[in-house]
């Protein structure tokens, strides 16, 4: 955990807390989280929660990475973790993790010209990024980490040259598909981030005080040291702390193959990593430079969205939200943001096919790499777009994290109403419309005579009444008195 204060244009770190839980080691092949590891993680989060107790929700972000990406039936764990911390956990995709890592490195290293390769070896995944300045250009997240590789090849603690070669071969196979793309892109300098690379760099320096960077020769010297030790408990150098000993060989094997496969000659150690990247990403949101908004704009352009229509739907759905947010408890900022993004992207499926375009749009949003979006926000957005027209299906809504498993229906109803009322794609403004909400119903009141003058819209509204009724929701279409 990192706590920072924004002062005079800079982020100043005022507190750091770190505990190695090795959650990745507790995820079994069937995806279940081991009870003992879960208990260890929850105890850690409870201690962190004490530090966060007095911080405002919008000032805190908590993210889960590879272990929670691959775990199954994790909802109970996430709810207990939220209770321990006092804040929800966002599970981010591998590409988003890579983007945040690069952001943290780029903001904490000198701004030198040319492209930079960034390598981050985590517990269950390894992220590779090539970028220039603050902009990532090539991102990859590989399904291997220091914990998972150590569990696979050094689980009993024994270290040998043969085991190292087998571990390196496994890492080589993971790196092979990205080798050509990264070598073609090229870079001027490279940096490693987070604890594994830092520990390897410090071990290399301990073995050779003249070494001030990670090199192939230094990595080979570190491997020889581990093989000579013969067992993880015999790794006695100060940089290899007690909690890092069991996972050090796996991380070293991965970095050795990164150097070999990509042809890295020298690597500096970065001060920043994903945690710092999260801080700068939060700062961007406060400055109205939200990466999620940039992603939505890019997707609008990529999928040739009718921006005028999207703007009309967005304006109407936000008016509807303001009238219902108190009754439906939609005060959370994400409710407004999700409706904005859904309105802007509800037609991206048209670029695939008009038939069932809402389903195509949902698929794109569920599976695309969307920088800035945690998985749960991406999934919520997909559910809104997938249910914005035709027969209402709430499939997958119950899988959303609280409170969106309950609130998604209300957001869907508002989006459906806004899209329906703008079906004619007219630039003529809608009349004043009044909404009155209860938990399972919505009354929509139009000015006198307006519905009579718009018979096609009236027919659409009547069909919408039937669609919603089938899902146990009552929509009433009324006319205000003169």
N, C-alpha and C positions, 0 to 999 in steps of 0.2 A: 504494500500500500504506500502511495506517495501522496502527501498533502503539500499543496503549494499556495502561495499568495501572489496575485498579480500586482506588480508595483512598478510604476514608471516604465511601462512598456515591456517588462520582463516578468517571467515566472520565476519566483524565488522559492526553492524547496525548503519547507520549514519542518518537515517530519517524514521519516521513512520507517516502515515496519515490514519485516520479511520473515516468513516461516516457510520451510520446505515441507509440503504436505505429501507430494508425489501422488496426486489424485490419479494420474495416468496409470500408475501401477495397480490401482484399485479397480480399474475397469476390466472386467473379465471378457473372455471371447464372446460371450452371449450378450455383452453390452451392459450387464448389471454392475452397479457400483458396490464394492465390498463394504460391508457394514462397519468394519473397524476403520477403514480409510475414510468413509463418510463421517464417522464420529470424530476422527482427527481433524478433518476439514471444518466441520461445524464448530468444533471447539476453537479453532483458529479464527474463524469468522466472528465468533462471539466476542473474542478479545478485540478484534478490529472494530467491531460494532460499538464498543465503548468509546473509541476515539472519534467515531462518526456521529455519536448521539446528538450533538448539538449543531450539526451542519445541515443546511437547507437541502432539500431533495434535489433541486436543480443544480446544486454545486457538487454533486457526487455522481460518478459513473462507476458501475461495477461490471466487469466483463468476465465471461467464461470462455475458454479457448478449446483446444482440441479434445481434452478429456470429456468435456460436456458436449462437444459436438458428436462424439461417437457413442456416448452412453445412451442406453434405452431406459424407458420407464424412470425418467429422472425428475418427474414433476414433484413428487413428494420431497425429494432432496432439495430442489430449488425453492420450494415453499418454506422448508425449515431453514435454508440458508438465508432467505429474505428476512425471516423472523429474527435470526441471529444478528444480521447486519443492520436491519432497519431500512434496507434499500433493496430494490429488485436487481436481479442479475440478468444482463444481456448476454446471450450466447452469440458470438460473432463468427462469421465464416472465415475460412483460412485466408482468402484474398483480402478481407478487411483487416485481419490481423497483420498481414504483410504491409498494408498501406499505413496502419498506425505505427508499426515498427519503424518504417522509413521516415515518417513524420517526426518521430522522437529523435532518431539519429540525425536527420537533416537540421533540426533546430538546435542541436547541442554540439555539433561539430563545426569547424571553420567553413565558411562559405567559399569553397575553392571552385574554380572553373572545371568543367568536364564532368563526365558521368561517373557515378559511384555505385559499386556493388555493395549491398548490405546483406549480411548473413546473420540469422538469429536461430539458435538451436534451443528449442523448448523441450518440455518433458515428453510430449507426444507428437510434435510436428516441427518441421524446419522450414523457415521462411527465407526466400531469396528474392531480392528486389534490386533492380537497376533503376536509378533515377538521376535527375540532374536538378540542382538547386533544391527546391521544396517539392518538385513534381516527380512522382514515381512513373516509370515508363514500362517496365516489365515486372510483373509480380507472379510469384509462385509459392504455393504452400504444399509441402511434401509430407506424406504420412509416415514420418519417422522422427523420433526424438531421443534425447539422452536416456529417458526412463524406459521407453518401449524397447529400444535396442539393447540396453543393459539387461532388462528383464529377459530378453530373448537369448542373449549369448553369454551373459556373465551373472546369471541369477544366483548361483551358489557362491559368488565372490571370487572364483578362481579365474586367473588371467594367464593366458598363454599366447604365443605368437600365432598358433593355429586358430584360436578363438578370435583374435583380432582380425585375421585375414577373412574369416567367415563373416564377421560383423561388417567389415569394409565392403565385402562383396554385396551384402544386402543393401548397404547404403548406395553403392555404385548403381545397382539396379533401379533404385528410386530416382537417382539423379539423371540417369541416361535419357529419359524422354525430354528433359528440359535443356540438355547440354547444347544442342545446336542453336536454339533460340537465344540463349544467354551469351554464347560465344559470338554469335553474329552481331548482337547488339553492342557488345564490347563495353569497356569501362576504363577509366584512367587510374582510379584508386579503389581500395576496398576497405570495408569496416565490418567488424563483428560486434554484436550487441548482446546484452543479457548475461546471466550468471555463468552459463557453460563456457562461452567463448572467453569471458573475462578470467575464469579459473584456469583455462588452458594457457592463456597468455601469461598469467602470473606463475604458473608451473614452469613454463619455458624460461622465464626470467630467473626463477629460483635455480634452475639447472645451469643457466648461463647468464650471469649478471650483465653481460655485454649485450644481450638480446633485448631490444626495446620494441619489437613488433613480432607478430606471429609469422613464421616462414616455414616452408616445407622441411628444412633441416631441423628447426625447433620442434615441429610436430613429431618427426621421427625420433628425436631425442626423448620426447615425452612418452612415446609408445615404448621405447626401450626401457625407460624407467619403470613403467607399469608392468611390463613382462618380467623384468628382473624382480619386482616386488612379489609377483606370483599370486597375490590375493588382495582384494580391495581393502581389507583391514590393515594391510602393510603399507598402504599409501600414506606416508608419514609427512609429506611436505605440507607446510602451513596453509597454502592456498586451497588444499583439498580438505575441506572441513569434514567433520564426522558425518553430517547429513548428505554431503556430496559424494563421499567415497563410493557408495553402491552404484551411482549413475555416471561417474566420471569416465570409465572406459567407453561406454556407448557414445557419449558426446564427442570424445576424442576420435573415435572411428569415423563418425559422421564428418567432422571437420577435416580429417585427413583426406576423405574422398571428395569433399567440396574443392579442396586445393588441387587434387589430382585431376578430377574430371573437368573442372572449369579452367584449370591452368593458372590458378592464383599464385602470385609470387610473394606477396607481402600483404598483411592485414593489420590495420590499426584497431584498437579497441575503443568503441564509442561510449560516451557517458550515458547517453539516452537510449531508450528502447520503447517498448509499447506503452508503458505507463506514462512516460513523458509525452508520447504521441497522443494519448488520450487527453492529457491536460491541454495540449495545444489545440486539439480538435474541439474540446469544450470551449476554449477561449474563442475559437473561430465562430462557434454558435452564438456566443454572447455578442460578438461583433457583427452578427448577421452575415457571416461567411460560412454558413452551414454546408458541410460537404454533401449532405443529403439533398439540399436544394440544387446543388450543382449536378448531382447524379440525375435528379428528376428532369432538369432542363436538357441534359445530354440525351436521355431516353426519349424525350419528346421529339428532339431533332432526329434521332436515329430511326424512330418508327413513324416519322412524318405525321405527327399529331396535328390536327386542326386546332391551332392555338386559340383562335377566337371562340370556338365552341367550348374548349376546356376552360377558358376564362369565365364564360357565362355560367357554366355548371358550378365552378368554384365559388363565384360570387353568391349564387343562390344557396348552395349547401351551407356556406358559412352563416348566412342570415338565418337559415333554419336551425343551425346549431345554437346560435345565441338565444333563440326562443325556447329551446328544449334542454339546454345543458344543466340547468338546476334540477329540473324534474327527473332527468335521466342520469344525473351525477356524472356529467361529462366535462368536469372542470379541469381535468388533467390536460396539460399542454399538448400531449401526444394526440388527443382526440381531434383537436383543431388541425394539427399538422397532418395527421393521417388522412383527414377528409380533403385537405388541400392537395396532397400528393395524389390521392385516388382520383380526384376530379381532373387533375392535369394528365393523368395516365390512363383513364378509364377506356380510352379508345385505341391503345397501342396494339391490341389484337387485330385491328382492322388491317394492319400491314401484313398479317398472315392470311386471313380470310374473313369475309363478312359473316359467313355462317358460324355462329357460336363464337363470335369474336371476344366476348367477355371471358370465355374459358381459355382462349388462346392468351389473352392478356394476363390472366391469373397465372398461367403456366410460366410465362416469361418473367413475371415478377417474383415467382417462387424460386426460380432456378438461375436467374441472371446474377452476375457479380455486380453488386450495387454498392460502391464505395460510400462509407458513412453509415450504412444501415446495419444494425444488429439483426441477427436472423429473425428474432421474434417480431420486430417492426416490419421486416420484409414480408414475413408470413401474414401479419395482420393486413398489410396493404394488398397482398394477393387475394385474401379472403374478401375484402371490400370490392375489389374490381371484379372478381369472379361471380359475385352475387348481385351485381348492380342492375341486372335486367332479366327479363323472362321469368320462368318459375323460380321461386326463391329456394335455394338450397343452402343449408347451414353446415354442410359437410366440412369437417375439420375445424369449425369454430370452437368446439369444446376443447380442442387441443391447445388453444392459445393460452398464454400465461395470464393469470388474474391481473387486473379486472377485465381484460379484454375478452375472456371467454364468455363473460356475461354482457359486456357493453357493445360487442361487435354488432349484434343485431340492431341496436339503435343507430349506430353509424351507417349500417347498410340501408336501413329504412330512409334515412335522410338523403343518402347519395342516390338511391333509386328514385326518390321523389324529384330531386333536382334534375337528374338525367331525363326523366319522363317529361317534365315541364319544358325542357329545351329540345325536345325531339325534332321540332320543326326547324331548328338551327337558325331561327330568326334573330336579328339584332334588336328587335323591339323588346323593350323591357317588360318584365312580368309585372302584373298588378301587385299591390300590397297583399300579402298572404299571411294569415295568422295561424300559428300552430299552438295547440294545447296538448300536452303529453301526460300520460300516466305510464306506469311500468310496462304494460302490455297493450297500450293503445295510443293512437294519435288522431286528433281531430284537425282537419285542414280546412280553413274557411277562406273562401274567395269572395270578391266583391259581387254585389247583385248584378245579374245578367251576364257576367263574364263567362261562366261555364256554358250558358246558352249560346253565346257568340263563338264558342270554340268547341264544337261537337266532337271533333277528333280527340282532343285532349280529354274531354269528358269520358269518352269511351275507354281511353287508355287508363284513366283513373279508376273506372269501374272494374277493369280487368286487374288492376293493381290491388284493389280491395280483395278480390278473389285469391290472388297469389299469396297475399299476406295472411289471409284467413286460414289457408292451408297449413301455415306454420304457427298457428295459434296466436297471431297478432291481429288486432282490430284496427283498421283504418277507416275513418269516416270522412267523407267529402261533403262539406256544408257550404251554404251561401249566407253571407252576412246580410242583415236587413239594410235597407237603404239608409 
